[in-house]
Amino acid sequence: MNASAAGFAGEMLSVGLNVVPFVWAASPAAAELEGVVMDWVGRLLGLPQRLLFSGGGGGVLQGSTCEAVVCTLAAARDRALARLGHAAIMKLVVYASDQTHVTFQKGARLVGIPPSNFRVVPTSAASGYGLAADAVRAAVDRDVARGLVPLYLCATVGTTGLGVVDPVRELGEEARRHGMWLHVDAAYAGSAAICPEFQGYLDGAELADSVSMNPHKWFLTNSDCCCLWVASPRALTSALSTDPEYLKNVGTDGTGNPAAIDYKDWQISLSRRFRAIKLWVVLRRYGAVGLRAHIRRHVAAAKWFERTVAADERFEVVAPRKFSLVCFRLRASFAGDADDVNRELLAAVNASGRAFMTHFVVDGKFVIRLAVGGAMAEMQHVMDVWELLQDKAEDVLQRYRL
Ligand SMILES: Cc1ncc(COP(=O)(O)O)c(C=O)c1O
């Protein structure tokens, strides 16, 4: 989780002002600022015009990717059921990979997709643990042959476990073939796309129905803050809008003011926080140049760490690093039962109180993960972690050698 003085100040403003922009009339300034910052961030990420307000799409700030995913699943579901009739809900199928965040499985359950219709497509070292379009095609073809209806496909840019990037364009083409909703989950790594050298990872986003990114992960913005862009605001609001008499307001009376958004219709809850002010403060404080420098500093430190780990014969890098996450472990040839040794190494590093790392399991292997993400993290901190890691590795290996 990322935080900064600007994010802190923005959060205080959000909480202190207690503006609740659920309908436009409750705070026209807050609702309109949200539209403005969503287009700003979308442009910084190089998102296609069709996902921005200026191109007919639009964006909303939610609390988490989990909420955003439920909303997009509901929109996809209702778009399909409007065509097929409600009874067809039992036929709808959602596709993801074994590296996709579990929130998609939970979201699918929440919107009524039968659990047996959630396809977890396996990935492998051969595909770099990315979701291969031909594997999706095979799964879709099998389902269609059984009379099922492909509904929704998730592509991840920066998977939670390993930071892997799914091939968005190829998956988008696959989704188009069957009229599936394509969601691009760029929760963590989407922030990197503000740097031109990382924008290629979002190539194909023009085929997406929705894209999400969490500024509270790597964008110097205090929790909570999740950006969700959709190509068709109508698809989202058709699934989520409510229109009781007591919420009718002057902004949305059909007079055609495009900025007059009732954001209650873009999310699950009615009340909502003034997150736009927080993101606005971060954007104004750091600017594109400052935010890019922040991302590049972390990536450079992670790159150094990856190179250093790879050069030490005791260690191996488990998946090639793309952003600021390095996944590595002590090699089995040095470690006997490598999983136990790596578990002990991680526990020893964390018990030191000088660094905190997490783990993942891929292909049955226990993997240690170093994520460079703190607002004040510098190269020197990562070099210190490497010193610490070597000390602890030597201790652990010695114990295993005895
Ligand atoms: C790729 C990815 N998607 C979704 C999530 C869930 O994000 P949130 O906590 O905002 O729901 C995470 C969190 O780790 C993530 O890494």
Ligand as a Chemical Component Dictionary entry (heavy atoms), coordinates in Angstrom:
data_LIG
# 
_chem_comp.id                   LIG 
_chem_comp.type                 NON-POLYMER 
_chem_comp.pdbx_formal_charge   0 
_chem_comp.three_letter_code    LIG 
# 
loop_
_chem_comp_atom.comp_id 
_chem_comp_atom.atom_id 
_chem_comp_atom.alt_atom_id 
_chem_comp_atom.type_symbol 
_chem_comp_atom.charge 
_chem_comp_atom.model_Cartn_x 
_chem_comp_atom.model_Cartn_y 
_chem_comp_atom.model_Cartn_z 
_chem_comp_atom.pdbx_ordinal 
LIG C1 C1 C 0 -3.973 -7.622 -9.777 1  
LIG C2 C2 C 0 -4.863 -7.315 -8.609 2  
LIG N1 N1 N 0 -6.183 -7.217 -8.793 3  
LIG C3 C3 C 0 -7.014 -6.928 -7.779 4  
LIG C4 C4 C 0 -6.550 -6.744 -6.505 5  
LIG C5 C5 C 0 -7.528 -6.415 -5.402 6  
LIG O1 O1 O 0 -7.466 -5.055 -5.158 7  
LIG P1 P1 P 0 -8.404 -4.358 -4.064 8  
LIG O2 O2 O 0 -7.766 -4.649 -2.758 9  
LIG O3 O3 O 0 -8.382 -2.905 -4.404 10 
LIG O4 O4 O 0 -9.748 -4.940 -4.188 11 
LIG C6 C6 C 0 -5.188 -6.831 -6.254 12 
LIG C7 C7 C 0 -4.667 -6.664 -4.881 13 
LIG O5 O5 O 0 -3.640 -7.109 -4.503 14 
LIG C8 C8 C 0 -4.313 -7.117 -7.331 15 
LIG O6 O6 O 0 -3.001 -7.246 -7.159 16 
# 
loop_
_chem_comp_bond.comp_id 
_chem_comp_bond.atom_id_1 
_chem_comp_bond.atom_id_2 
_chem_comp_bond.value_order 
_chem_comp_bond.pdbx_ordinal 
LIG C1 C2 SING 1  
LIG C2 N1 SING 2  
LIG C2 C8 DOUB 3  
LIG N1 C3 DOUB 4  
LIG C3 C4 SING 5  
LIG C4 C5 SING 6  
LIG C4 C6 DOUB 7  
LIG C5 O1 SING 8  
LIG O1 P1 SING 9  
LIG P1 O2 DOUB 10 
LIG P1 O3 SING 11 
LIG P1 O4 SING 12 
LIG C6 C7 SING 13 
LIG C6 C8 SING 14 
LIG C7 O5 DOUB 15 
LIG C8 O6 SING 16 
# 
